[in-house]
Structures are given as C-alpha cells and as structure tokens.
C-alpha cells in the first residue's frame, strides 16, 4: 500500500547558476590628423556600460561597452590632448538549465586598464572587465506534510526549518537628466570624462509596492592647458517594484548598472543624460514543517525521500581599511593634480580578504611638466567567518584617495570599503511518500521487549521495536528531559 503525503508549495525563485569571468579587451586608437603626435600619456580612464543581458537555452550572455579616454602631452609639450574610443565586449556563461524565461542579475567592474604607445600616432589599450552573473528561474519550493488519511498505528516524525526564499527578481530601467555649474574650473577647461557611481540608500514597503531610493555620485574631469580639475555633484532617484505579498518588508540586494550616458560642457554648465538599470533580488524567511521520518507498526515501511538544500541564514560583513603605498618617480614632484584608482578582483585566503589596488597620479614636476605616476598595492581585511558559513560574494570600492610628496616619492593613502555576503545552508531530508507492506505470514513475536537504551532518541527506539513513544514514556515513567542512556526500558510492541 502506498501512502502519499500532502505536498505544499511556496512561490519562489531558484538560483540555477552563477559565475565570474574576466574579459580581456584590447583596441588601438589612432591619433586623428587634427591632433599632434603623442609625447607621453599621463592618464587613462575607462567607464563601462552594459548593453544587454540575454538568456538562451543553456547560456547567459552579457554585452557591454567600454568607453576609454586617454589624456596625453603632445610632442610640442604645449597643453594637453585627448583621445577616446568605445570598445564593445561580450561575456558568455554556461547555465545548463537556463532558458529564455530566466532572469539574470549582473555585476561589472573595470579591474585594469593600461595604455601602450605603439608610435607617436597610435596607442594600444589593454583592459580587463570583471563580469559576474547569477541566473534565476521561477520555481516553486515544495515540501511534504502529514497525509490527510493514514493506516492505524502510523507514526510520523515532523521537523521544522526557517528557510530563506527568493520571492522577487526584477529590474527597472531609468534615466537621469539635469545640469550643474562646475565650481573653480578654468575658463578654457575642456570636459575630458565623467564617471557615475550608483548607491541604493533605502527601501520602503508601501502596500504592495517596494520603493527603492538612491543617489548617483557624478564626477566630471576637466583639463586645460596645464591643469586637471574635478567637479562633483549628486543626483537622487527612486524606483517602484511590485511585491508578491502585501505589507511585507523583504530583505533586498540592489545592483545598478549604467547602460549609457552623455555629458556636455556648454556655456559653463555641464548637462548630462544618464541611463541605467536597477536590478533587485528580494528574500524572506519562511517557517515550514515537514515529515523527516515515518513508520507503520507491524508492517514493513519503505520511505521515498527528497533532499532540499536550502539557505537558512544570510548576513553581510561591511568593513573599511586603509592601505598606504609609495612609488618613486623619475622626476621631482611639485604637485599632485589628480588621483584615480581601480580595484582589482578581491581574493580570499585563510580568512583574509585581499583587495588589489592600482592608483594613477597625475603630477606636475618642478620643471612644470605634467607627468604620471602609477602605484600598486593592496588592502587587507580580516574576516570573521563562522565554521558553517560560506562566502556568497565579495565586492570592494575605493572611498577616498589622499597623497603626500617627498621629493620623487609619491605616497598614496587609500580608504577601501569591502562587502562580503555570507550564507549558511542546510540539507533537509523530506519524506515524500511511504510504501507499507503487510507481513505475508503471521510470525509469532513478543508483545513486550526489554531494551538497554544506547541513546536518548526515543523515536529510533520506538521505530526499531515497532512501538509508540507515548506508551514507552508512560510504562517507564519517564519525564520529558530524562537521560535514558544505559537504562533498561520496557518496550511494548504494537501489532
């Protein structure tokens, strides 16, 4: 006889694949006829944008573009010139069970960029973009509870778990349009490049809506004949997402990627148009009860089980550390005009997170020449990770850069913020059905057994002797917390 347990469902999303890759990007830039030959390169800036995220049968593909700007001193030594190019790139991940109905959440970072002068009229750009993705499908979570009807003397052992379920994976595109007046910029300055850093500040559940608020930090870089200057502004934004359940504030993670931008300096104003996509993943804790073991007294019981590996807790480590490193230049440094930094791929080893850093300093020398100094270093973080926790993801960014000069030595102090996502998982062994076989012949068996308890688990004792826990407790006059190991027990057999 087969006994089917009652199947329960919760609507959720399932992570079916994740991965990280580094895209190597290379391209040449030829100096146009209207510009002078290159004497030396003093700065290279690279900003990424994502163009599309496509999920097909068995794979996820990200298409993006790298906007590279090179600032150089011309051969005449007079002033500064710029070159720029847009380099497309593609990154593909194998996700065996993916199809067009899946959703992908992506993260991108420029982890290195370098400019090599091939000849006075051409440079080669070599860059690396780190791409990570998580692919989700809409897949109900299911488990089993006690059946509505069961044979006499059927005993079920229930267990419970608080599990973390993903109840929303969504994204919204948005645009920011505005202008600002840069302060303290030379009249003859030209806009060289601009970078945008997105930050999600807060979220609020209002009825069935989740309102996410954030801001974009915008940094514009200008150059004049012999100077590099910076102007900054902040633009606020918000987006509304539909929640699957009303009046429930989920935990959430937000990743915002630029999809394109346009900046223009005109009549002393910087106007901008920024396009981006906000990706959100919401999770909630759900309490479930399930059958983890069962037996029928007086019969042979075969169990069908299904394993479910679930997340039971998540937490985020946020730390800030400073790193200081020094590089000697081949010239005497007079002043630092501009500092820019790139964060490499964070690595974890022996409980320590190492974040590689590359900083480029644009300086003036004592002979009034503009030159650059490149520095390499790393920031280290001690991680307090519990034994049963695993690292789900790591990220880091440079929050500030400061410099000091001592002759030819340039010292940079970088404040680095790191974020580590940790999770704990548990594998649930869930009984899905039972097959009960009655004995073919009546075999004489004892009605009562005497047993020396080897464990405090009365369930296993009762199951082994085809008995009932409540009857064992009553016959042996046991309390709920009685230590029975080594005790002689009376075990009644139920037929």
C-alpha positions in Angstrom: 0.0 0.0 0.0 1.3 3.4 -1.0 0.7 6.4 1.3 1.1 9.8 -0.3 2.0 12.7 1.9 0.4 16.1 1.4 2.5 18.3 -0.8 2.8 22.0 -0.1 4.1 24.9 -2.3 5.6 28.3 -1.9 6.1 30.5 -4.9 9.8 31.5 -5.2 12.8 31.9 -7.5 15.7 29.5 -7.6 19.3 30.2 -8.3 20.3 27.9 -11.1 23.7 29.2 -12.0 26.3 31.7 -11.1 29.8 32.5 -12.2 32.6 35.1 -12.6 34.8 35.8 -15.6 37.4 38.4 -16.6 37.0 39.8 -20.1 40.3 40.8 -21.8 39.7 43.8 -24.0 42.2 45.3 -26.5 41.9 48.0 -29.1 44.1 50.6 -30.9 43.4 54.3 -31.1 44.9 56.3 -34.0 45.5 60.0 -33.4 43.4 62.0 -35.8 45.0 64.4 -38.3 43.7 67.4 -36.4 45.8 66.5 -33.3 49.5 66.5 -32.5 51.7 63.5 -32.1 52.0 61.8 -28.7 54.9 62.7 -26.4 53.7 60.8 -23.3 50.4 59.5 -21.8 49.5 60.9 -18.4 46.1 59.4 -17.8 43.7 56.7 -19.0 40.1 56.5 -17.8 37.7 53.6 -18.6 34.0 53.5 -17.9 31.8 50.5 -18.7 28.1 50.3 -19.6 26.0 47.2 -20.1 24.0 47.0 -23.4 22.1 43.7 -23.0 21.7 40.6 -20.9 20.4 37.7 -22.9 19.4 34.3 -21.6 19.1 31.5 -24.1 19.0 27.7 -23.9 21.9 26.7 -21.7 23.7 30.0 -21.6 23.6 33.6 -20.4 25.3 36.3 -22.5 26.3 39.8 -21.4 27.1 42.5 -24.0 28.8 45.7 -22.9 30.9 48.7 -24.0 34.0 50.2 -22.5 34.4 53.9 -23.0 38.2 54.7 -22.8 39.6 58.2 -22.7 43.4 58.9 -23.0 44.9 62.2 -21.9 48.4 62.9 -23.3 51.0 65.5 -23.6 51.6 66.4 -27.3 55.0 66.4 -28.8 55.2 70.2 -28.7 54.8 69.9 -24.9 52.1 72.6 -25.1 48.9 71.8 -23.2 47.0 68.5 -23.1 45.2 66.5 -25.8 42.7 63.7 -25.5 41.8 60.5 -27.4 38.7 58.4 -26.9 37.1 55.2 -28.2 34.2 52.9 -27.4 35.2 49.2 -27.3 32.4 46.6 -27.3 32.8 43.3 -25.4 30.9 40.1 -24.8 30.9 37.6 -21.9 29.2 34.2 -22.1 28.4 31.8 -19.2 27.2 28.2 -19.5 24.0 27.7 -17.4 22.8 24.2 -18.2 19.1 24.6 -17.2 18.7 28.2 -18.4 16.1 29.2 -20.9 14.5 32.5 -22.2 12.2 32.7 -19.2 15.1 33.1 -16.7 16.3 36.3 -15.2 20.0 37.4 -14.9 21.5 39.7 -12.3 24.9 41.0 -13.5 27.7 42.9 -11.9 30.6 44.6 -13.8 33.8 46.2 -12.7 36.8 47.6 -14.6 39.7 45.8 -12.9 42.6 47.1 -15.0 43.4 49.5 -17.9 46.7 50.2 -19.5 47.8 52.4 -22.4 50.9 51.5 -24.5 52.3 53.9 -27.1 52.9 52.0 -30.3 54.2 55.0 -32.2 53.6 58.8 -32.0 50.3 58.4 -33.9 48.9 55.2 -32.3 48.3 53.7 -28.8 47.1 50.3 -27.7 44.5 49.9 -25.0 44.6 46.8 -22.9 41.8 46.5 -20.3 40.1 43.9 -18.1 36.4 43.9 -17.1 35.3 41.6 -14.3 31.8 40.2 -15.0 29.7 38.2 -12.6 26.2 36.8 -13.1 23.5 35.0 -11.2 20.8 33.3 -13.1 17.4 32.7 -11.6 14.3 30.8 -12.7 10.8 30.9 -11.3 10.5 27.6 -9.5 8.1 26.8 -6.6 9.6 25.4 -3.4 7.8 22.3 -2.3 7.8 20.0 0.8 5.6 17.4 2.3 3.4 17.2 5.5 1.4 14.5 7.1 -1.3 12.9 4.9 -5.0 13.5 5.5 -5.6 9.8 6.0 -3.1 7.1 7.1 -3.4 3.5 8.3 -3.8 2.8 12.0 -0.6 2.9 14.1 1.2 5.2 11.6 3.7 7.4 13.2 5.2 10.5 11.6 8.2 12.4 12.8 7.9 16.1 12.0 10.7 18.7 11.8 10.8 22.4 11.1 13.1 24.8 9.5 13.3 28.6 8.8 14.4 28.9 5.2 15.4 31.8 3.1 13.3 32.0 -0.1 13.8 34.4 -3.0 10.4 35.9 -3.7 11.3 38.6 -6.3 13.9 39.0 -9.0 13.2 42.1 -11.1 14.7 45.1 -12.8 13.7 48.6 -13.9 15.4 51.0 -16.4 15.6 54.6 -15.5 17.1 57.9 -16.7 18.6 60.9 -15.0 18.7 64.3 -16.8 20.0 67.5 -15.3 22.8 70.0 -15.4 25.2 71.7 -12.9 27.7 74.5 -12.8 31.2 73.2 -12.0 32.9 75.4 -9.4 36.5 76.6 -9.6 37.1 75.4 -13.2 39.4 77.3 -15.6 37.6 79.2 -18.3 39.5 77.3 -21.0 38.9 73.9 -19.5 37.5 71.1 -21.6 35.4 68.2 -20.3 37.5 65.0 -20.6 35.5 62.3 -19.0 32.8 61.7 -16.3 32.2 58.8 -14.0 29.0 57.8 -12.3 28.7 55.7 -9.0 25.3 54.5 -8.1 24.2 53.8 -4.5 20.9 52.4 -3.1 20.2 54.2 0.1 16.9 52.8 1.4 13.8 50.8 0.6 10.2 51.0 2.0 7.3 48.7 1.6 4.0 50.7 1.0 1.2 48.3 0.5 2.2 46.0 -2.4 4.9 48.4 -3.6 8.6 48.5 -2.7 10.0 52.0 -3.1 13.8 52.0 -3.6 15.6 55.3 -3.2 19.2 56.0 -4.1 21.6 58.6 -5.5 24.2 58.8 -8.2 27.6 60.4 -7.4 28.9 62.1 -10.6 32.5 63.2 -11.0 33.5 65.2 -14.1 37.2 65.6 -15.0 38.4 68.7 -16.9 41.7 69.6 -18.4 43.1 72.9 -19.5 46.5 73.8 -21.0 48.4 72.6 -17.9 45.9 71.5 -15.4 43.4 68.8 -14.5 40.4 69.7 -12.4 37.4 67.9 -10.9 33.8 68.9 -10.3 31.3 66.7 -8.5 27.5 66.6 -8.0 24.9 64.2 -6.7 21.6 63.2 -8.3 18.8 61.4 -6.4 16.5 58.8 -7.9 13.8 56.3 -6.9 12.1 53.2 -8.4 9.0 51.3 -7.6 8.7 47.5 -7.7 5.6 45.3 -7.2 5.9 42.9 -4.3 4.4 39.4 -4.4 2.8 39.9 -1.0 1.3 43.0 0.6 2.7 44.8 3.7 5.8 42.6 4.0 9.2 44.3 4.0 11.7 41.8 2.5 15.4 41.8 2.7 16.8 43.0 -0.6 20.0 43.5 -2.6 20.3 46.1 -5.3 22.8 46.3 -8.2 22.7 49.3 -10.5 24.5 49.2 -13.9 24.9 52.1 -16.3 23.5 51.4 -19.8 24.7 54.6 -21.4 25.4 58.3 -20.7 26.0 61.7 -22.4 27.9 64.6 -20.9 28.4 68.1 -22.4 30.1 71.3 -21.2 28.4 74.3 -22.7 28.3 77.9 -21.6 29.8 77.0 -18.2 27.2 74.3 -17.5 27.6 70.5 -17.5 24.5 68.9 -18.8 24.1 65.1 -18.5 21.8 62.3 -19.5 22.4 59.0 -17.7 20.7 55.7 -18.4 20.8 52.8 -16.0 19.2 49.5 -15.0 18.3 48.8 -11.4 18.4 45.0 -10.5 16.7 43.8 -7.3 16.6 40.5 -5.5 14.2 40.2 -2.5 14.4 37.4 0.1 12.2 36.4 3.0 12.3 33.9 5.8 9.6 31.3 5.8 8.9 28.7 8.5 8.0 25.2 7.3 7.1 21.9 8.9 7.9 18.7 7.1 7.9 14.9 7.6 11.5 13.7 8.1 10.8 10.1 9.1 7.8 7.7 9.4 6.9 4.1 10.2 3.8 1.8 10.5 3.8 -0.6 13.4 3.5 -4.3 12.5 4.4 -3.7 8.8 7.5 -3.1 6.7 7.7 0.6 5.8 9.8 1.9 2.8 10.2 5.6 2.5 10.8 7.8 -0.5 12.8 10.9 0.4 13.7 14.1 -1.4 16.6 16.2 -0.3 16.3 20.0 -0.3 19.4 22.2 0.2 18.2 25.5 1.5 19.6 28.7 2.8 18.8 29.2 6.4 20.6 32.5 7.2 22.4 35.3 5.4 24.5 38.2 6.7 26.7 40.9 5.3 30.1 41.9 6.5 31.0 45.6 5.9 34.5 46.8 6.7 36.7 49.7 5.8 40.5 49.6 5.9 43.3 51.9 4.7 46.2 51.0 2.6 49.3 53.1 2.1 51.9 52.6 -0.6 54.7 54.6 -2.1 56.2 54.9 -5.6 59.4 56.7 -6.6 59.1 58.7 -9.9 61.9 59.5 -12.3 61.3 63.2 -11.7 60.9 65.6 -8.8 57.2 66.0 -8.0 55.9 69.5 -7.4 52.2 68.9 -7.1 49.5 66.2 -7.5 46.8 67.3 -9.8 44.6 64.2 -9.9 44.3 60.8 -8.4 42.3 57.9 -9.8 42.1 54.3 -8.6 41.0 50.9 -9.8 40.1 47.9 -7.6 41.2 44.5 -8.8 39.5 41.2 -8.2 39.2 40.5 -4.4 40.7 37.2 -3.2 40.0 35.3 0.0 42.6 33.0 1.6 43.0 31.8 5.2 40.3 34.1 6.5 41.8 37.2 4.9 40.4 39.3 2.0 43.0 40.9 -0.2 41.9 43.7 -2.5 44.4 44.7 -5.2 44.7 48.4 -5.9 46.1 50.4 -8.8 46.3 54.2 -8.4 47.4 56.7 -11.1 48.6 60.1 -10.0 48.8 63.0 -12.5 51.5 65.3 -11.2 53.4 68.4 -12.2 57.2 68.3 -11.9 59.5 71.0 -10.6 60.2 71.9 -14.2 56.5 72.5 -14.8 55.9 69.3 -16.9 52.8 67.2 -16.5 53.6 63.5 -15.8 52.0 60.5 -14.3 53.0 58.0 -11.6 51.4 54.6 -11.3 51.2 52.8 -7.9 50.3 49.3 -7.0 49.3 48.0 -3.6 46.5 46.1 -1.7 44.1 46.5 1.2 43.7 43.5 3.6 40.7 42.6 5.7 40.4 40.1 8.5 37.2 38.2 8.1 35.3 36.7 11.0 33.5 33.8 9.3 31.8 31.1 11.3 32.6 27.5 10.6 29.3 26.7 8.9 29.2 29.9 6.8 30.3 30.2 3.1 31.1 33.3 1.1 28.4 34.0 -1.5 30.0 37.2 -3.0 32.6 39.9 -2.4 32.9 43.4 -3.6 35.1 46.4 -2.8 35.5 50.1 -3.8 37.8 53.0 -3.1 36.0 55.6 -0.9 38.8 58.1 -0.8 42.4 58.8 -2.0 44.9 61.1 -0.4 48.5 61.8 -1.3 51.8 63.2 0.1 55.0 64.2 -1.7 58.6 63.8 -0.6 60.9 64.7 -3.5 60.5 62.0 -6.1 58.4 59.8 -3.8 54.6 59.8 -4.1 52.7 58.2 -1.2 49.0 57.4 -1.5 46.6 56.5 1.3 43.5 54.7 0.0 40.4 54.1 2.1 38.8 50.9 0.8 35.3 49.7 1.7 34.7 45.9 1.3 31.4 44.0 1.5 31.2 40.2 1.9 27.9 38.3 1.6 27.8 35.2 3.8 25.2 32.4 4.0 24.5 29.2 5.8 22.8 26.2 4.1 21.1 23.1 5.4 20.1 19.9 3.6 16.6 18.8 4.5 15.7 15.1 4.2 12.0 15.2 3.5 9.8 12.1 3.2 7.6 12.4 0.1 5.7 9.0 0.2 5.6 5.7 2.1 5.1 2.1 0.9 3.7 -0.2 3.5 3.9 -4.0 3.1 1.9 -6.2 5.4 3.6 -9.5 6.6 2.7 -12.4 4.3 2.5 -14.8 7.3 1.8 -14.3 10.9 5.2 -14.7 12.6 5.0 -15.0 16.4 6.6 -12.0 18.0 7.0 -10.9 21.6 4.5 -8.3 22.9 7.0 -6.7 25.2 10.7 -6.2 24.9 13.4 -5.2 27.4 15.9 -2.8 25.9 19.1 -1.2 27.3 18.9 2.3 25.8 22.0 3.3 23.9 20.7 6.7 23.0 18.2 9.4 24.3 16.4 9.3 20.9 13.1 7.6 21.8 11.9 7.9 18.2 14.6 5.5 16.9 13.9 3.1 19.7 10.2 3.1 19.1 10.7 2.7 15.3 13.1 -0.2 15.8 10.7 -2.2 18.0 7.5 -1.2 16.2 6.3 0.7 19.3 4.8 4.0 20.4 6.8 6.8 22.1 4.0 7.8 24.4 3.5 4.2 25.6 7.2 3.9 26.3 7.2 7.1 28.3 4.1 6.0 30.3 5.3 2.5 31.0 8.7 3.6 32.1 7.5 6.7 34.0 9.9 9.0 32.0 10.0 12.7 32.2 10.5 14.8 29.0 14.1 15.5 29.8 15.1 12.2 31.4 18.5 10.8 30.5 17.8 7.2 29.5 21.2 6.1 28.2 22.1 2.9 30.0 18.7 2.5 31.4 16.7 -0.8 31.0 13.4 0.1 29.2 10.1 -1.8 28.8 9.2 -1.6 25.1 5.6 -2.6 24.2 5.3 -3.9 20.6 2.2 -2.7 18.6 0.9 -5.2 16.0 
